[in-house]
Amino acid sequence: MSSSKVGVHGPIMVDEVIDALQARQGGMFLDCTFGSGGHTKAILDASPDAWVVAMDRDGRAIARGESLVSEYGDRLELIHAPFADLEREVSFRGFDGVLADLGMSTDQLKQGRGFSFVDEGPLDMRMDESSGMSAQEFINTAPERDIYVALAEGGVGQNARSIARTIVLERPFESARQLADVIKASHLGKKGESKVHPATVVFQALRMKVNDEIGQLEHFLQAVPKVSKKGARFAVITFHSIEDKIVTNRMRSWESAGSYPASWRGARTEVRVGHVVHRKPIVPSDEEIRQNPASRSARLRVLEFEKDFSK
C-alpha cells in the first residue's frame, strides 16, 4: 500500500496535504507511503525547516528515492519497510505530521508487475517483491472458496462468486492482460456500457489480498499515535470505501473518548486521542480531476492529536 499515486500527473491533492499537515511551519514529518516521492518532496519544499522520514514496502520506490536524498541531504531519511511496522522500524518519536496515501503509485503501474490490465508480464501484484505469494500463484492454486472470499472482502460484491468460478475454470493465468480479458469476456463484462473496466474491482481485491492491505492498515493505525506528539496532524488519502470506512471509524473512535452508541462497530478507545479537523473528507478540485481523472475517488481525512503518546 504505498506517494504519488494513480495518475500520470504526480501526487494527488498536494496543496491540500501541505495545508493539512501544516508543513509550511516546518517540523518533523513521516511519509508512510513514499511511492514516487511527490508528497515527500512537496513537504520538504514547503519549508527549509521541514524534515521527512519516508518509508515504503516497495524496494524499487526506496531505490528511486536515493536521488532525493542526494538533493535534500540529511533532511530526508528513507526506510524500506511496510507502514504496519513503523513502530519497530522508525526510531524517531514525536512527529509533527504523519501522511499515508493508500493509492497505487504511477511507477508501480508502469513496471509490468501485474497492477495494470495491459501488463503482459507475470501477474505479481506484490508491493514487496521479495516476500509473500504473488497474485498469479494465488489465483492459480487457491481453492475457489478462498478466491471468492478474497474478491468479496475486496469489494467485488454480488459477482464475486461467479468471477471466482470463472477464474478457476479458466486458470492457469500468466499475465494481468489475460486475467482482465477473461473477466471482460465473462458475464460481468457484458453488463451495461460502464466506462470503468469490469476487472477494476477484481484487480483491487486481488491486490488487497496479496498485500494484506486491510491487516496492514489496521496495524498501522494502532501505531500512529505512538509516534505522534501532541498537536501533530495525521492525514490519510483513501481511494475506495473499504479503506475509507476503516480510517473514518478509527478517527471517530479516537475522538469519542469511550462514548459509543450501542451499535458502534468501529475500533474502540477509552481515551480521547484527538479531534477530526474536517467533518467531511477533502476531495480533489474539479481542475485536478480534469487533469488527472484517477484522482476522482480520492478522499483526504485529517485528525489532530491532543495527547502525546510518543514518550
C-alpha positions in Angstrom: 0.0 0.0 0.0 2.1 2.6 -0.6 3.4 8.7 -2.6 2.3 10.0 -5.7 -0.5 7.7 -6.7 -2.5 6.5 -9.6 -2.4 9.0 -12.5 0.4 10.5 -14.6 0.3 14.0 -13.2 2.1 13.4 -10.0 1.0 13.3 -6.4 -2.7 13.9 -5.5 -4.0 17.0 -3.6 -0.5 18.3 -2.9 -1.7 21.8 -1.6 -4.4 20.2 0.5 -1.9 17.8 2.0 0.6 20.5 2.8 -2.2 22.6 4.5 -3.5 19.5 6.4 0.0 18.8 7.8 0.8 22.5 8.4 4.1 21.7 6.7 4.9 25.3 5.9 5.6 25.8 9.6 8.4 23.2 9.4 8.9 20.3 11.7 9.5 16.5 11.5 7.2 14.6 9.2 6.6 10.9 8.5 5.5 9.9 4.9 4.5 6.3 5.4 3.8 5.7 1.7 6.8 7.3 -0.2 5.9 5.9 -3.6 7.2 8.2 -6.3 8.2 10.8 -3.7 5.9 13.5 -4.8 4.4 14.3 -1.4 7.7 14.0 0.4 9.3 16.5 -2.0 6.4 18.9 -1.5 6.8 18.7 2.3 10.5 19.4 2.1 9.9 22.3 -0.3 7.2 23.8 1.9 9.8 24.9 4.5 13.6 24.8 4.9 12.9 23.7 8.4 11.0 20.5 7.3 12.5 17.1 7.7 10.9 13.8 6.4 11.3 10.2 7.3 9.8 8.3 4.4 9.0 4.6 4.3 7.7 2.2 1.7 7.4 -1.6 1.4 8.4 -1.4 -2.3 12.1 -1.6 -2.6 12.0 0.0 -6.1 10.4 3.1 -4.6 13.2 3.4 -2.0 15.9 2.9 -4.7 14.3 5.7 -6.7 14.3 7.9 -3.7 18.0 8.0 -3.4 18.1 10.9 -5.8 16.0 12.9 -3.4 18.4 12.1 -0.6 21.2 13.5 -2.7 19.1 16.6 -3.2 17.9 17.2 0.3 20.7 15.6 2.3 20.0 14.8 6.0 16.6 16.4 5.8 15.3 13.1 4.3 15.7 9.5 5.6 14.4 6.5 3.7 13.2 3.3 5.2 12.4 0.1 3.3 9.5 -1.4 5.3 5.7 -1.7 5.3 4.0 1.1 7.3 2.4 -1.6 9.5 5.9 -2.0 11.0 6.5 1.7 11.7 6.7 1.3 15.4 9.6 -1.1 15.1 11.3 0.5 12.1 11.1 4.2 12.9 13.4 5.2 15.7 12.2 8.8 15.9 9.3 9.6 18.1 7.2 12.8 18.3 6.4 13.6 14.6 4.6 16.9 13.8 2.8 15.3 10.9 2.1 11.8 9.5 0.9 11.1 6.0 -0.4 7.9 4.4 -1.5 7.9 0.7 -3.2 4.5 0.2 -3.3 4.5 -3.6 -1.1 2.9 -6.2 2.0 4.8 -7.4 2.3 5.6 -11.1 5.7 3.9 -11.2 4.1 0.6 -9.9 1.6 0.7 -12.8 4.3 1.2 -15.4 6.7 -1.5 -14.2 4.9 -4.6 -15.7 4.3 -6.1 -12.3 0.6 -7.1 -12.9 -1.0 -4.0 -11.5 -2.2 -2.8 -14.9 -4.7 -4.5 -17.1 -2.4 -4.3 -20.1 0.6 -5.9 -18.4 1.9 -8.9 -20.5 4.3 -10.0 -17.8 3.7 -12.1 -14.7 0.7 -11.4 -12.6 2.6 -10.4 -9.5 0.9 -7.5 -7.7 3.2 -7.7 -4.6 4.2 -4.3 -3.3 7.3 -6.0 -1.8 8.5 -8.4 -4.5 10.9 -10.1 -2.0 8.2 -11.7 0.1 4.8 -13.3 0.1 2.6 -15.0 -2.5 2.1 -13.4 -5.9 -1.4 -12.9 -7.3 -0.6 -15.3 -10.1 0.2 -18.1 -7.6 -2.9 -17.3 -5.5 -5.4 -17.5 -8.4 -3.7 -20.4 -10.0 -3.6 -22.6 -6.9 -6.1 -21.4 -4.3 -9.4 -23.2 -3.7 -12.4 -21.5 -5.3 -13.8 -20.5 -1.9 -10.6 -18.7 -0.9 -10.7 -16.8 -4.2 -14.4 -15.9 -3.6 -13.7 -14.7 -0.1 -10.8 -12.5 -1.3 -13.0 -11.0 -4.0 -15.9 -10.5 -1.7 -13.8 -8.8 1.0 -12.1 -6.7 -1.6 -15.4 -5.1 -2.7 -16.4 -7.1 -5.8 -19.9 -7.6 -4.5 -22.6 -9.9 -5.9 -20.4 -11.0 -8.8 -17.7 -12.4 -6.5 -18.9 -16.0 -6.6 -19.3 -16.2 -10.4 -15.9 -14.5 -11.0 -14.2 -16.9 -8.6 -15.8 -19.8 -10.6 -14.7 -18.3 -13.9 -11.1 -17.8 -12.6 -10.9 -21.5 -11.5 -12.3 -22.7 -14.8 -10.0 -20.6 -16.9 -6.8 -21.0 -15.0 -3.8 -21.1 -15.2 -3.2 -17.4 -15.8 0.2 -16.0 -16.8 -0.4 -12.3 -17.2 -2.6 -9.4 -16.0 -3.9 -8.8 -19.5 -5.0 -12.5 -19.7 -7.0 -12.2 -16.5 -8.5 -8.8 -17.5 -9.6 -10.2 -20.9 -11.3 -13.3 -19.3 -13.2 -11.1 -16.8 -14.3 -8.7 -19.5 -15.5 -11.6 -21.7 -17.4 -13.1 -18.8 -21.0 -12.4 -17.8 -19.8 -9.4 -15.7 -18.1 -7.8 -18.7 -21.3 -8.0 -20.7 -23.5 -6.0 -18.3 -24.0 -2.4 -19.4 -21.6 0.0 -21.0 -19.7 1.3 -18.0 -16.7 3.4 -18.6 -14.9 1.5 -15.8 -13.2 -1.7 -16.9 -15.1 -4.6 -15.4 -11.8 -6.0 -14.0 -11.1 -2.9 -12.0 -12.5 -4.0 -8.6 -11.3 -7.6 -9.2 -7.7 -6.4 -9.6 -8.2 -4.2 -6.5 -9.4 -7.1 -4.4 -6.6 -9.4 -5.5 -4.0 -6.7 -4.8 -5.5 -6.2 -1.3 -5.4 -9.9 -0.7 -1.8 -10.4 -1.8 -0.5 -7.5 0.1 -2.8 -7.9 3.2 -3.7 -4.3 2.8 -6.5 -4.3 5.4 -4.4 -6.0 8.0 -1.5 -3.7 7.3 -3.8 -0.6 7.6 -5.2 -1.8 10.9 -1.8 -2.4 12.4 -0.6 1.0 11.1 -3.5 2.8 12.6 -2.7 1.3 16.0 0.9 2.5 15.8 0.4 6.1 14.5 -0.5 7.7 17.9 2.7 6.2 19.4 5.0 8.2 17.1 2.9 11.4 17.0 3.3 14.3 19.5 0.6 16.5 20.9 -0.7 18.8 18.1 0.5 16.6 15.3 -1.6 16.2 12.2 -2.5 12.8 10.8 -3.6 12.9 7.1 -4.8 9.9 5.1 -5.7 9.7 1.5 -8.0 6.7 0.6 -9.3 5.6 -2.8 -12.1 3.1 -2.0 -14.8 2.8 0.5 -13.3 -0.2 2.4 -10.2 1.7 3.5 -12.1 4.9 3.9 -14.5 3.3 6.4 -11.7 1.8 8.4 -9.9 5.2 8.6 -13.1 7.1 9.4 -14.1 4.6 12.2 -10.7 4.8 13.8 -10.6 8.6 13.7 -14.1 8.7 15.2 -13.1 6.3 17.9 -10.0 8.4 18.8 -12.3 11.4 19.1 -15.2 9.8 21.0 -13.2 9.1 24.2 -15.1 5.9 25.1 -18.6 7.3 24.4 -20.1 4.9 21.8 -23.7 4.1 20.7 -24.7 0.5 21.4 -24.5 -0.3 17.7 -20.9 1.0 17.3 -18.8 -1.4 15.3 -15.6 0.6 14.9 -12.3 0.4 16.8 -12.8 1.5 20.4 -10.6 3.6 22.7 -11.3 4.7 26.2 -9.2 7.9 26.0 -9.8 10.8 23.7 -6.8 10.8 21.4 -7.6 13.8 19.1 -10.2 15.5 17.0 -11.2 15.3 13.4 -10.2 18.5 11.7 -12.8 18.4 8.9 -16.2 16.8 9.3 -16.3 15.9 5.7 -13.4 14.5 3.6 -11.4 16.8 1.5 -11.8 15.9 -2.2 -9.8 16.9 -5.3 -10.7 20.1 -7.1 -12.6 20.0 -10.4 -9.4 21.2 -12.1 -7.3 18.4 -10.6 -9.9 15.8 -11.6 -9.8 17.2 -15.2 -6.0 17.0 -15.3 -5.8 13.7 -13.5 -9.1 11.6 -13.7 -7.6 8.9 -11.5 -7.8 11.4 -8.6 -11.6 11.5 -8.7 -12.1 8.8 -6.0 -9.5 10.2 -3.6 -10.6 11.3 -0.1 -8.4 13.1 2.4 -9.2 12.8 6.1 -7.3 14.7 8.8 -7.1 14.3 12.6 -5.1 16.4 15.1 -3.7 14.5 18.1 -4.4 16.1 21.5 -2.3 13.8 23.6 1.4 12.8 23.4 1.8 9.0 23.4 5.2 9.1 21.8 7.2 9.4 25.0 
